[in-house]
Amino acid sequence: MSFKMAAAIAYRNGMPKADPVLLEPIGRLKCTVPDGCMGNILGEINRRRGRVLGMEPAGDEDQAVDAEVPEAEMDDFSTFLRQSAQGRGNFIFDFIRYEAVPPQVAKKVIESSSMPA
């Protein structure tokens, strides 16, 4: 029992000194949409905390967008794309790395967790 208490005290005292950060998975989004939908897609990527890396023509009237977006923000992207592009868009999303969560998002996650203090 004394080892459990010592570990709990060490953890409680050590975590603030270690300056921990939350990490989130980041993925590469490759999205192809008609030219007329490009503004909506770019705005949505930015709203989802994404970074647009580039755009290029992808056929006669299509554009391809290359971006990095947090995986947590991609849960309903397929629905948005289908509505925005009237079913004429497609995308591929692959994991690439982990990044530190922005402080305002980390604060929400920490406040919503049910970990005892």
C-alpha positions as CSV (number, residue, x, y, z in Angstrom):
1,M,0.0,0.0,0.0
2,S,2.9,2.4,0.8
3,F,4.2,1.9,-2.8
4,K,0.8,2.9,-4.3
5,M,0.7,6.0,-2.1
6,A,4.3,6.9,-3.0
7,A,3.6,6.5,-6.7
8,A,0.4,8.6,-6.5
9,I,2.3,11.4,-4.6
10,A,5.2,11.3,-7.1
11,Y,2.8,11.4,-10.0
12,R,0.9,14.3,-8.5
13,N,4.1,16.3,-7.8
14,G,5.9,15.3,-11.0
15,M,3.3,16.1,-13.6
16,P,3.2,19.9,-13.2
17,K,7.0,20.0,-13.3
18,A,7.2,17.9,-16.5
19,D,5.1,20.4,-18.5
20,P,3.0,17.7,-20.3
21,V,1.2,18.4,-23.6
22,L,-1.7,16.7,-25.2
23,L,-1.1,15.3,-28.7
24,E,-3.6,14.8,-31.5
25,P,-3.4,12.8,-34.7
26,I,-2.9,14.9,-37.9
27,G,-3.9,13.6,-41.3
28,R,-3.2,14.5,-44.9
29,L,-6.5,15.4,-46.7
30,K,-6.5,15.1,-50.5
31,C,-9.8,16.4,-51.8
32,T,-11.1,16.8,-55.4
33,V,-14.1,19.1,-56.0
34,P,-15.7,21.1,-58.8
35,D,-14.3,24.6,-59.3
36,G,-17.5,26.2,-58.0
37,C,-17.2,24.5,-54.6
38,M,-13.6,25.4,-54.0
39,G,-14.4,28.4,-51.7
40,N,-16.7,26.4,-49.5
41,I,-14.1,23.6,-49.1
42,L,-11.3,25.9,-48.3
43,G,-13.4,27.7,-45.7
44,E,-14.4,24.4,-44.2
45,I,-10.8,23.2,-44.0
46,N,-9.8,26.4,-42.2
47,R,-12.8,26.1,-39.8
48,R,-11.7,22.6,-38.9
49,R,-8.2,23.9,-37.9
50,G,-6.6,22.6,-41.1
51,R,-3.7,24.0,-43.1
52,V,-4.0,24.1,-46.9
53,L,-0.8,23.0,-48.4
54,G,-1.7,23.5,-52.1
55,M,-4.2,23.4,-54.9
56,E,-4.0,22.2,-58.4
57,P,-6.2,21.6,-61.4
58,A,-7.5,18.0,-61.5
59,G,-9.3,17.5,-64.8
60,D,-11.6,19.7,-66.9
61,E,-13.6,21.5,-64.2
62,D,-12.2,20.1,-60.9
63,Q,-9.6,21.3,-58.4
64,A,-7.5,19.1,-56.0
65,V,-6.8,20.5,-52.5
66,D,-3.9,19.2,-50.4
67,A,-4.2,19.9,-46.7
68,E,-3.3,18.8,-43.2
69,V,-6.3,18.5,-40.7
70,P,-6.6,17.2,-37.2
71,E,-8.4,13.8,-37.2
72,A,-10.8,14.9,-34.5
73,E,-12.2,17.5,-36.9
74,M,-12.9,15.1,-39.7
75,D,-15.9,13.1,-38.3
76,D,-18.5,14.7,-40.6
77,F,-16.4,15.9,-43.5
78,S,-17.9,13.3,-45.9
79,T,-21.4,14.6,-45.2
80,F,-20.2,18.2,-45.7
81,L,-18.4,17.4,-49.0
82,R,-21.4,15.5,-50.3
83,Q,-23.8,18.4,-49.6
84,S,-21.4,21.1,-50.8
85,A,-20.3,19.4,-54.0
86,Q,-23.7,17.8,-54.7
87,G,-22.1,14.4,-54.7
88,R,-19.4,15.2,-57.2
89,G,-16.4,15.5,-54.7
90,N,-14.2,12.9,-53.2
91,F,-11.4,12.8,-50.6
92,I,-8.7,10.6,-49.1
93,F,-7.6,11.1,-45.5
94,D,-4.4,9.4,-44.2
95,F,-2.6,9.7,-40.8
96,I,0.8,11.4,-41.0
97,R,1.9,12.4,-37.5
98,Y,1.0,13.7,-34.0
99,E,1.1,17.4,-33.0
100,A,0.5,19.3,-29.8
101,V,-3.1,20.3,-29.3
102,P,-3.6,24.1,-29.3
103,P,-4.0,25.5,-25.7
104,Q,-7.7,26.5,-26.1
105,V,-8.6,23.0,-27.3
106,A,-6.4,21.4,-24.6
107,K,-8.2,23.4,-21.9
108,K,-11.6,22.1,-23.1
109,V,-10.4,18.5,-23.2
110,I,-8.9,18.8,-19.7
111,E,-12.0,20.4,-18.3
112,S,-14.3,17.7,-19.8
113,S,-12.2,14.8,-18.5
114,S,-13.4,13.1,-15.4
115,M,-9.9,12.4,-13.9
116,P,-9.7,13.0,-10.2
117,A,-7.5,15.9,-9.1
